[in-house]
Protein backbone atom coordinates (compact mmCIF):
# COMPACT_ATOMS: atom_id res chain seq x y z
CA UNK A 1 0.00 0.00 0.00
CA UNK A 2 1.48 3.35 -1.00
CA UNK A 3 1.92 6.18 1.46
CA UNK A 4 -0.84 8.26 -0.16
CA UNK A 5 -3.36 5.47 0.29
CA UNK A 6 -2.21 4.95 3.88
CA UNK A 7 -2.56 8.68 4.68
CA UNK A 8 -6.08 8.78 3.19
CA UNK A 9 -7.15 5.70 5.15
CA UNK A 10 -5.69 7.12 8.36
CA UNK A 11 -7.52 10.40 7.70
CA UNK A 12 -10.83 8.54 7.34
CA UNK A 13 -10.36 6.61 10.58
CA UNK A 14 -9.22 9.73 12.43
CA UNK A 15 -12.37 11.53 11.31
CA UNK A 16 -14.50 8.72 12.74
CA UNK A 17 -12.55 8.81 16.00
CA UNK A 18 -12.87 12.59 16.21
CA UNK A 19 -16.63 12.44 15.59
CA UNK A 20 -17.12 9.82 18.30
CA UNK A 21 -15.05 11.88 20.76
CA UNK A 22 -17.11 15.02 20.06
CA UNK A 23 -20.40 13.14 20.45
CA UNK A 24 -19.19 11.63 23.73
CA UNK A 25 -18.16 15.11 24.87
CA UNK A 26 -21.60 16.57 24.18
CA UNK A 27 -23.33 13.60 25.84
CA UNK A 28 -21.16 13.98 28.94
CA UNK A 29 -21.81 17.74 29.07
CA UNK A 30 -25.55 17.09 28.98
CA UNK A 31 -25.21 14.99 32.14
CA UNK A 32 -23.14 17.51 34.06
CA UNK A 33 -19.51 18.49 34.38
CA UNK A 34 -17.42 16.08 32.24
CA UNK A 35 -13.98 14.92 33.35
CA UNK A 36 -11.06 16.87 31.86
CA UNK A 37 -9.72 13.88 29.91
CA UNK A 38 -13.02 13.66 28.05
CA UNK A 39 -13.09 17.38 27.32
CA UNK A 40 -9.64 17.22 25.72
CA UNK A 41 -10.12 13.84 24.02
CA UNK A 42 -11.05 15.33 20.60
CA UNK A 43 -7.83 17.36 20.37
CA UNK A 44 -5.26 14.65 19.43
CA UNK A 45 -7.35 13.33 16.49
CA UNK A 46 -8.08 16.91 15.45
CA UNK A 47 -4.37 17.78 15.23
CA UNK A 48 -3.66 14.57 13.31
CA UNK A 49 -6.55 15.40 10.97
CA UNK A 50 -4.98 18.81 10.41
CA UNK A 51 -1.65 17.30 9.35
CA UNK A 52 -3.11 14.57 7.15
CA UNK A 53 -5.54 17.02 5.58
CA UNK A 54 -2.80 19.53 4.82
CA UNK A 55 -0.71 16.75 3.30
CA UNK A 56 -3.56 15.67 1.02
CA UNK A 57 -4.30 19.29 0.15
CA UNK A 58 -0.69 19.85 -0.93
CA UNK A 59 -0.38 16.67 -3.02
CA UNK A 60 -1.72 18.09 -6.32
CA UNK A 61 0.41 21.21 -5.98
CA UNK A 62 3.53 19.16 -5.22
CA UNK A 63 2.87 16.94 -8.23
CA UNK A 64 2.46 19.98 -10.47
CA UNK A 65 5.63 21.52 -9.04
CA UNK A 66 7.56 18.33 -9.76
CA UNK A 67 6.29 18.45 -13.33
CA UNK A 68 4.01 15.42 -13.46
CA UNK A 69 0.51 15.55 -14.95
CA UNK A 70 -1.19 13.75 -12.02
C-alpha positions as CSV (number, residue, x, y, z in Angstrom):
1,X,0.0,0.0,0.0
2,X,1.5,3.4,-1.0
3,X,1.9,6.2,1.5
4,X,-0.8,8.3,-0.2
5,X,-3.4,5.5,0.3
6,X,-2.2,4.9,3.9
7,X,-2.6,8.7,4.7
8,X,-6.1,8.8,3.2
9,X,-7.1,5.7,5.1
10,X,-5.7,7.1,8.4
11,X,-7.5,10.4,7.7
12,X,-10.8,8.5,7.3
13,X,-10.4,6.6,10.6
14,X,-9.2,9.7,12.4
15,X,-12.4,11.5,11.3
16,X,-14.5,8.7,12.7
17,X,-12.5,8.8,16.0
18,X,-12.9,12.6,16.2
19,X,-16.6,12.4,15.6
20,X,-17.1,9.8,18.3
21,X,-15.1,11.9,20.8
22,X,-17.1,15.0,20.1
23,X,-20.4,13.1,20.4
24,X,-19.2,11.6,23.7
25,X,-18.2,15.1,24.9
26,X,-21.6,16.6,24.2
27,X,-23.3,13.6,25.8
28,X,-21.2,14.0,28.9
29,X,-21.8,17.7,29.1
30,X,-25.5,17.1,29.0
31,X,-25.2,15.0,32.1
32,X,-23.1,17.5,34.1
33,X,-19.5,18.5,34.4
34,X,-17.4,16.1,32.2
35,X,-14.0,14.9,33.3
36,X,-11.1,16.9,31.9
37,X,-9.7,13.9,29.9
38,X,-13.0,13.7,28.1
39,X,-13.1,17.4,27.3
40,X,-9.6,17.2,25.7
41,X,-10.1,13.8,24.0
42,X,-11.0,15.3,20.6
43,X,-7.8,17.4,20.4
44,X,-5.3,14.6,19.4
45,X,-7.3,13.3,16.5
46,X,-8.1,16.9,15.5
47,X,-4.4,17.8,15.2
48,X,-3.7,14.6,13.3
49,X,-6.6,15.4,11.0
50,X,-5.0,18.8,10.4
51,X,-1.6,17.3,9.4
52,X,-3.1,14.6,7.1
53,X,-5.5,17.0,5.6
54,X,-2.8,19.5,4.8
55,X,-0.7,16.7,3.3
56,X,-3.6,15.7,1.0
57,X,-4.3,19.3,0.1
58,X,-0.7,19.9,-0.9
59,X,-0.4,16.7,-3.0
60,X,-1.7,18.1,-6.3
61,X,0.4,21.2,-6.0
62,X,3.5,19.2,-5.2
63,X,2.9,16.9,-8.2
64,X,2.5,20.0,-10.5
65,X,5.6,21.5,-9.0
66,X,7.6,18.3,-9.8
67,X,6.3,18.4,-13.3
68,X,4.0,15.4,-13.5
69,X,0.5,15.5,-15.0
70,X,-1.2,13.7,-12.0
